[in-house]
Amino acid sequence: MLTHYDLMLPLLRMMQNENKIYSLSDAYSELLKVLDCSEEEKNATMDDGRNIIFYRLQWAKTYLKKAGIIDYPRKAHFQLSKVGESLDLSNLKSLTPKYLSQFESFNDFRKLNQKTDREMKLAEQKIAVNNEELTPPEIISDQSKLLKDDLKSELLDLIKTKSPQFFEKLVVDLLVTMGYGGSHQDAAQAIGKTNDGGIDGVISEDRLGLDKIYIQAKRWENTVGRPEIQQFKGALADQVAKKGVFITTSGFSKEAIESAKKSGIVLIDGDKLTSLMIEFGLGVQIERSFHIYKIDQDRFDEDNF
């Protein structure tokens, strides 16, 4: 059965020949015409009825996006990027993790997924981790983490395309969902109003408003450094504030983290932000769920009858 890596090269060759915008369904239909596989493989489905090639094509598309080879010009559509248009595919037999590792954005994606060299080697050799190495629950756990990390990456990319005002509203929704700020209306009135020396908003720590949390929210690409933390720290001191949260879509430098620790400032970077969104169900929805059952030994204890 073709893997998502097997699908990448024929997909890219097809896209270079046509040079147009595709929906996933269109790409799937056209790709089936050129794939070197049997009708049985083309029609194979998963337990839930989804076509396996269609499902793996989704992952092929995701990996190519992470490598910067394709772009998403609009919702649910994709096309070749400038990088993808310039690739010479003529002498390639397949696209492997090693080939994709030449692209910095793909390496960043690999780091996010925390793949080990051994795992990448297994993927490149098309060897699945089998039951002799991992138990079925461990395999499910590993794949669940991979799906979650990919979702976090997509969430962050999407957030970065939105306006600063949208990001502030997103911060409000997250904090309220986590139990801070009372109501959405109360929290919305607090965020984006102060703009006082590095403070973007003030929100109640509890529904009674007994304590306040001062917030800095930055939709940034660049790493937040020590100067930004120092500015926020100074703003907190001016307000005689005890608690502050600095939220960003990027990350924090080592110096920024050390400075925040000394001041009791909580830092939430892009990775933590998207983790919290998934944990509290904000901006995401459940596609599928799995239940692992075991024997209820108490039910078969004759002393209980």
Phi, psi and omega in degrees: 000137181293136176269174178294332175290324178297330184279341187296312184294310177298327177296313181294320178297319177297318181291324177293325179290322184267323180050061179219176178271133183243146160270164180297321180295318179296316180297320179297313182298317182285327181292325179301332182288337186245353182290139179268079179206165184283164176297326179298317178293321180296329184260001182296141182234161174277177182300330182271005176095353180286141179292131185294317181295319178299316180297317181287334175295325176301318179289324176300316178298317180298314181294321178293326176293318179296330179278353180079016182275332174234160177238163174250094183290332176204172185304131174065022178224154180214159180208168177293139172277178175300323178296314181296323179294329185272352183291137174265107184260002191298324184259006182274141175261334178194164173257125184242167174304324179297318179295315182291340182291350176288346181261122186301321182295328177290322177295323176297320178296319178297319179296321179299321179278353177054044177285138177274163178300324180296318180296319180295323178295319178298317180296319182294326179274002180060037179255119179281145174293123187258178186292345178287337182259321181228146175283158179307316177298326178292321178297316179298318180298316180297316181292326177297320178295319179299316178297319180295316180296321178294320178296319178300318179296317179294319178301314182295318177300319181293317180300321183292342178275350184269168182284160175302325179295321177297319181297319178298318178295322178297319178299318177301309182301319181294313182296320178293318178298328179280354176106007179260158168084002180072247180261166176300323181295315179298316182293320181297326178290335184274328185276138174076012183258326189281307184047044188253093174056046177100003177253124180270338181184167178230134182225147180290142177284334180220174184293336180274350179071030183288336179216156184243146174242127180265137191237139168238123182236118182233120174271087187244157169262321183282155178294136177282126184256184181299322180303320180293322178292320179296320178296316179295320178299318178295321178295322178295320180296321179298329181268002185052043183266145181259337188229132179218146178232126178250116184245131179217157176276349181260227179222183181240142176288164179301319180294323179294319180296316180296319179295320181294322180299320181292337185254358181073023178273131178273129180253132176235109179270183183300321180294315179293322180301311181290329175297318179293322178298318179291316181301321183259009173068033181261118179078010179225162176217155181283125177270313178215157175222149180239143175239129177256118184261153173221166181293133172273095186298328180298327181293338182252012176275113185296337179292342181274352181276000000 
